[in-house]
Amino acid sequence: DRSDALAAWREALADIAFTSAFATGDGAAEHVLALAELLAAHPLQDMAIDHEALRRMTDCGAHAAAALALVEPLAGYMLSGAPGGRSMATIVLAGQADEHHAEGANAALALVGALATALAGPTVGTGTSALQGQAGTAHHLN
């Protein structure tokens, strides 16, 4: 059933968002590529992902550029440095009012977490509800 497939896809996104928050900087390429694979496997629509270009970027250490390549062109995003040298990312996808935030060991992991959280939407059964914003609350990048 399509709704079950979409729910499983969203659960996988929530898992990536969660693990990216705790990954070390060495895990950036793995998380970017895992998110790309998941985006390409969307159960309801085809998403064009240039896996070869992403692999070239991650191979040369351009992890943040690879993560940014996954963000849709009309999305708003903001990157900042968090205390302790970690990075924070905020993403607002086109058509959404809520901001989705994530922190990571570097900019790539923070972007992966924020994008995965934004796409996951409300999830059930994973204990990831803390990753979700409050429904109905409009926020804006500033």
C-alpha positions in Angstrom: 0.0 0.0 0.0 1.3 3.5 -0.9 0.6 5.0 2.5 2.6 2.3 4.2 5.5 2.8 1.8 5.4 6.6 2.4 5.3 6.0 6.2 8.3 3.7 6.0 10.2 6.3 3.8 9.5 9.0 6.4 10.6 6.7 9.2 13.9 6.1 7.4 14.3 9.9 7.0 13.7 10.4 10.7 16.4 7.8 11.4 18.9 9.6 9.2 18.1 12.9 10.9 18.7 11.3 14.3 21.9 9.5 13.4 23.3 12.6 11.7 23.1 14.5 14.9 25.4 12.1 16.7 27.7 11.2 13.8 31.3 12.4 13.8 32.6 14.5 11.0 34.0 11.4 9.4 30.4 10.2 8.8 29.4 13.1 6.6 29.9 11.4 3.3 28.0 8.3 4.4 25.1 10.4 5.6 24.9 12.6 2.5 24.9 9.6 0.2 22.4 7.7 2.4 20.0 10.7 2.2 20.5 10.8 -1.6 19.6 7.1 -1.9 16.6 7.6 0.2 15.4 10.7 -1.8 15.9 8.7 -5.0 13.7 5.9 -3.5 10.7 8.2 -2.8 7.7 5.9 -3.0 5.3 8.4 -4.7 7.4 10.5 -7.1 10.6 10.4 -9.1 13.4 12.5 -7.7 16.3 13.1 -10.0 19.5 12.7 -8.0 22.9 13.0 -9.7 24.6 10.2 -7.7 27.8 10.5 -9.7 28.2 14.2 -9.0 27.5 13.6 -5.3 30.1 10.8 -5.1 32.7 13.1 -6.8 31.9 15.8 -4.3 32.2 13.5 -1.3 35.3 11.9 -2.6 37.1 15.2 -2.6 35.8 16.2 0.8 33.1 18.7 -0.4 30.5 17.2 1.9 28.7 20.5 2.6 28.4 21.1 -1.2 27.0 17.7 -1.7 24.5 18.2 1.1 23.5 21.5 -0.4 23.0 19.9 -3.8 20.2 17.8 -2.2 18.3 21.0 -1.0 15.6 22.0 -3.5 16.3 25.4 -5.2 13.2 27.1 -3.8 14.0 26.1 -0.2 15.3 28.6 2.3 18.3 27.5 4.4 20.6 29.0 6.9 23.9 27.6 8.3 25.6 28.8 11.4 28.3 27.8 13.8 27.1 26.4 17.2 28.9 26.5 20.5 31.7 24.0 20.7 32.5 24.1 16.9 29.4 22.2 15.8 27.2 23.4 13.0 23.5 24.2 12.9 21.2 24.2 9.8 17.7 25.5 9.3 15.6 24.6 6.3 12.2 25.8 5.2 11.0 23.8 2.1 8.8 25.5 -0.5 5.2 25.3 0.6 6.0 24.8 4.2 5.8 27.4 7.0 7.7 25.7 9.7 11.5 25.8 10.0 13.3 22.5 10.6 16.6 22.7 12.6 19.4 20.3 13.1 22.9 20.3 14.7 25.8 18.2 13.5 29.5 17.8 13.8 29.9 19.8 10.5 27.8 21.7 8.0 27.0 18.7 5.9 25.7 16.6 8.8 23.6 19.6 10.1 22.1 20.1 6.6 21.4 16.3 6.2 19.6 16.4 9.6 17.6 19.5 8.8 16.6 18.3 5.3 15.7 14.8 6.5 13.6 16.3 9.4 11.8 18.7 7.0 10.9 15.8 4.6 10.0 13.3 7.3 7.1 15.2 8.5 5.2 13.8 11.5 6.5 10.3 12.3 5.3 7.5 14.5 6.9 4.7 16.3 10.5 5.9 16.3 10.6 8.2 19.3 11.7 11.0 17.0 8.8 13.3 17.8 11.3 15.7 19.4 12.7 16.3 16.0 9.4 17.6 14.8 8.2 21.2 15.1 4.9 22.1 16.7 2.1 21.7 14.2 0.5 24.9 13.1 3.3 27.1 14.3 4.6 29.4 11.5 8.3 30.3 11.7 10.5 32.1 9.3 14.2 32.3 8.7 15.6 35.6 10.0 
